[in-house]
Amino acid sequence: MDFFMQYYLLANAISFIIALANSYILNRRFTFKSNHKKVGMQFAKYASVYTIGLGLSEAILYTLVDRFGMHDLIAKACAIGVVLFWNFIGSKFFIFDRDSKKDLEAFSDSFPG
């Protein structure tokens, strides 16, 4: 356990790599119910968006821990909160994008009047 306490950025990167494949499969199958035929292209887009998310997470962790002296687990919780939104928006509108007309209809139907 001490190893990861000393190397929190390495631990963050390792957890990212392990989670990437798992989250792609779960998001593709259950969250966005994608049947896109070009899985390789879709995964490349997924990896790109989530790698940017990793960069955001690393930057937030570094800033909060090394610059502001925050405990690494609290900083990780803050990073998760920010990156969660980045990853979802990227997934919804760039990776698992549906027909734009359907998105517009779904958006306009959510507001009464």
C-alpha positions in Angstrom: 0.0 0.0 0.0 2.9 2.4 0.7 4.0 2.1 -2.9 0.9 3.7 -4.2 0.8 6.3 -1.5 4.2 7.5 -2.8 3.2 7.2 -6.4 -0.3 8.4 -6.6 0.1 9.7 -10.2 1.3 6.3 -11.3 -1.6 4.6 -9.4 -4.0 7.0 -11.2 -2.6 6.1 -14.6 -2.7 2.3 -13.9 -6.3 2.5 -12.8 -7.1 4.5 -15.9 -5.7 1.8 -18.2 -7.5 -1.0 -16.5 -10.8 0.9 -16.4 -10.7 2.0 -20.1 -11.5 -1.3 -21.7 -14.1 -2.2 -19.1 -15.9 1.2 -19.3 -15.9 1.1 -23.1 -17.6 -2.2 -23.1 -20.2 -1.3 -20.5 -20.9 2.2 -22.0 -21.2 0.7 -25.5 -23.5 -2.1 -24.5 -25.6 -0.6 -21.7 -25.4 3.1 -21.4 -25.6 4.2 -25.0 -26.8 0.9 -26.6 -24.5 1.4 -29.6 -24.6 -0.9 -32.6 -21.9 1.0 -34.5 -20.2 -1.4 -36.9 -16.7 0.3 -36.8 -15.8 -0.8 -33.3 -12.1 0.0 -33.8 -12.8 3.6 -34.8 -15.3 4.0 -32.0 -12.8 2.7 -29.5 -10.1 5.0 -30.8 -12.4 8.0 -30.3 -13.2 6.6 -26.8 -9.6 6.3 -25.9 -8.9 9.8 -27.1 -11.7 11.4 -25.0 -10.7 9.4 -22.0 -7.0 10.1 -22.4 -7.8 13.8 -22.3 -9.8 13.0 -19.2 -6.7 11.3 -17.7 -4.7 14.4 -18.4 -7.3 16.5 -16.7 -7.3 14.1 -13.7 -3.5 14.1 -13.5 -3.4 18.0 -13.6 -6.1 18.3 -11.0 -4.4 15.8 -8.7 -1.0 17.4 -9.1 -2.4 20.9 -8.5 -4.5 20.0 -5.5 -1.9 17.7 -3.8 1.5 19.3 -4.7 0.4 23.0 -4.9 -2.3 23.2 -2.3 -1.4 20.4 0.1 -4.7 18.5 -0.2 -4.8 14.9 0.8 -4.5 12.7 -2.3 -7.7 10.8 -1.8 -9.7 14.0 -1.4 -8.0 15.4 -4.4 -8.9 12.2 -6.4 -12.6 12.7 -5.4 -12.4 16.2 -6.8 -10.8 15.1 -10.0 -13.4 12.3 -10.4 -16.1 14.9 -10.1 -14.7 17.1 -12.9 -13.6 14.3 -15.2 -16.9 12.5 -14.9 -18.7 15.4 -16.7 -15.9 15.6 -19.4 -16.1 11.9 -20.2 -19.9 11.8 -20.3 -20.2 14.8 -22.6 -17.5 13.4 -24.9 -19.2 10.0 -24.9 -22.6 11.3 -25.6 -21.8 13.8 -28.4 -18.5 12.5 -29.9 -18.2 8.7 -29.4 -21.7 7.2 -29.2 -23.4 10.0 -31.1 -26.8 9.3 -32.4 -28.7 11.0 -35.2 -28.5 14.7 -34.4 -32.2 15.1 -35.2 -33.1 12.6 -32.5 -30.9 14.4 -30.0 -32.5 17.7 -30.8 -36.0 16.1 -30.5 -35.1 14.5 -27.2 -33.7 17.9 -25.9 -36.7 19.9 -27.0 -39.1 17.3 -25.5 -37.5 17.7 -22.1 -38.8 21.2 -21.8 -42.6 21.7 -21.4 -44.4 24.3 -23.4 
